[in-house]
Amino acid sequence: RACIEPIESGWESVDWERGCHDYGYFAQSCLGLTLHDGQVTWLTNSSSRENVLVTGNRWGKSFVSAVKLVHHAVYRPRPLQFDSAPYRLLTASITQDQAGIIFKSAVRMARQSPVIEPLIDVITRSPYPRMEFSNGSCIEARSTQNRGEYLLGQDYDLVIFDEVAFE
């Protein structure tokens, strides 16, 4: 997997190469957030085709999922032979409201970051929430209702499925 250097943000103090592989550094230097050790460990090790996060209440599952979405939107980690296509990320859940929880957190993180905010092109809320970045990445929030009707025919590079036990 390759990490593409993000579009120039004017923040030369950010070590973009380190941020690509070090989620704790990315969260601190780009988003102004501090992750706890468990969150850094999960983000670092959740690179398999399918990853499951099962923790107790208040661990920060939605929070850490939003960090992962923003990180992937910035760096677009995938094999270079596929990098000519748009990079699409999805937060999904059985209801649009539930899918929107992680999406709203990602939007809040990105918009409050003086490093990431300049990379945002457009945020739309209808017909479903989308945040588009100037590097061709797009984060969406969709419902899985009606047997995934709203996902049919779509292709995503990263999918975060929240509250999958209710599906």
For each residue, the residues with C-beta under 8 A, 3 or more apart:
1: 77 78 79
2: 77 78 79 80 83
3: 17 20 21 75 76 77
4: 75 76 83 135
5: 16 17
6: 9 16 74 75 119 135
7: 119 134 135
8:
9: 6 14 115 116 118 119
10: 118
11: 14 114 115
12:
13: 29
14: 9 11 19 29 30 115
15: 18 19 25 29
16: 5 6 19 20
17: 3 5 20 21
18: 15 21 22 25
19: 14 15 16 22 25 26 29 30 71 74 75
20: 3 16 17 26 75 77
21: 3 17 18
22: 18 19 25 26
23: 26 27 35 39 40 43 44 67 68 71
24: 27 28 35 40
25: 15 18 19 22 28 29
26: 19 20 22 23 29 30 31 67 71 74
27: 23 24 30 31 33 34 35 67
28: 24 25 31 32 33 34 35
29: 13 14 15 19 25 26 115
30: 14 19 26 27 74 113 115 116
31: 26 27 28 67 70 109 110 112 113 115 116
32: 28 112 113
33: 27 28 67 109
34: 27 28
35: 23 24 27 28 39 40 43 60 64 67
36: 39 40 60
37: 40 41
38: 41 42 55 59
39: 23 35 36 42 43 59 60 63 64 67
40: 23 24 35 36 37 43 44
41: 37 38 44 45
42: 38 39 45 46 53 64
43: 23 35 39 40 46 64 67 68 71
44: 23 40 41 47
45: 41 42
46: 42 43 51 53 68
47: 44 51
48: 51
49:
50:
51: 46 47 48
52:
53: 42 46 61 64 65
54:
55: 38 59 61
56: 59
57:
58:
59: 38 39 55 56
60: 35 36 39 63 64
61: 53 55 64 65 162
62: 65 66 101 102 105 162
63: 39 60 66 67 105
64: 35 39 42 43 53 60 61 67 68
65: 53 61 62 68 69 91 102 105 160 162
66: 62 63 69 70 102 103 105 106 108 109
67: 23 26 27 31 33 35 39 43 63 64 70 71 109
68: 23 43 46 64 65 71 72 158 160
69: 65 66 72 73 89 91 102 103 106 139 158 160
70: 31 66 67 73 74 106 109 110 116 139
71: 19 23 26 43 67 68 74 75
72: 68 69 75 76 77 87 89 137 157 158
73: 69 70 76 87 89 106 110 131 133 135 137 138 139
74: 6 19 26 30 70 71 116 119 133 135 137
75: 3 4 6 19 20 71 72
76: 3 4 72 73 83 87 135 136 137 157
77: 1 2 3 20 72
78: 1 2 82 83 87 157
79: 1 2 82 83
80: 2 83
81:
82: 78 79 85
83: 2 4 76 78 79 80 87
84:
85: 82
86: 136 137 138
87: 72 73 76 78 83 135 136 137 138 157
88: 137 138 140 154 155 156 157
89: 69 72 73 137 138 139 140 156 157 158 159 160
90: 139 140 141 142 151 154 156 158 159 160
91: 65 69 99 100 102 103 106 139 140 141 142 159 160 162
92: 99 141 142 143 144 151 159 160 161 162
93: 96 98 99 101 143 144 161 162 163 166
94: 98 143 144 145 163 166 167
95: 98 99 143 145
96: 93 99 100 128 141 142 143 145
97: 100 101
98: 93 94 95 101 162 163
99: 91 92 93 95 96 102 103 141 142 143 162
100: 91 96 97 103 104 129 141
101: 62 93 97 98 104 105 162
102: 62 65 66 69 91 99 105 106 141 160 162
103: 66 69 91 99 100 106 107 129 131 139 140 141
104: 100 101 107 108 129
105: 62 63 65 66 101 102 108 109
106: 66 69 70 73 91 102 103 109 110 131 139
107: 103 104 110 111 123 129 131
108: 66 104 105 111 112
109: 31 33 66 67 70 105 106 112 113 116
110: 31 70 73 106 107 113 116 117 119 120 131
111: 107 108 117 120 123
112: 31 32 108 109 117
113: 30 31 32 109 110 116 117
114: 11 117 118
115: 9 11 14 29 30 31 118
116: 9 30 31 70 74 109 110 113 119 120
117: 110 111 112 113 114 120
118: 9 10 114 115
119: 6 7 9 74 110 116 133 134 135
120: 110 111 116 117 123 131 132 133 134
121: 132 133 134
122: 130 131 132
123: 107 111 120 129 130 131 132
124: 129 130 132
125: 129
126:
127:
128: 96 140 141 142 150
129: 100 103 104 107 123 124 125 140 141
130: 122 123 124 138 139 140 141
131: 73 103 106 107 110 120 122 123 138 139
132: 120 121 122 123 124 137 138
133: 73 74 119 120 121 136 137 138
134: 7 119 120 121
135: 4 6 7 73 74 76 87 119
136: 76 86 87 133
137: 72 73 74 76 86 87 88 89 132 133
138: 73 86 87 88 89 130 131 132 133
139: 69 70 73 89 90 91 103 106 130 131
140: 88 89 90 91 103 128 129 130
141: 90 91 92 96 99 100 102 103 128 129 130
142: 90 91 92 96 99 128 150 151 154
143: 92 93 94 95 96 99 150
144: 92 93 94 148 150 151 161 167
145: 94 95 96 149 150
146: 149 150
147:
148: 144 151 152
149: 145 146 152
150: 128 142 143 144 145 146
151: 90 92 142 144 148 154
152: 148 149
153:
154: 88 90 142 151
155: 88
156: 88 89 90 159
157: 72 76 78 87 88 89
158: 68 69 72 89 90
159: 89 90 91 92 156
160: 65 68 69 89 90 91 92 102
161: 92 93 144 164 167
162: 61 62 65 91 92 93 98 99 101 102
163: 93 94 98 166 167
164: 161 167
165:
166: 93 94 163
167: 94 144 161 163 164
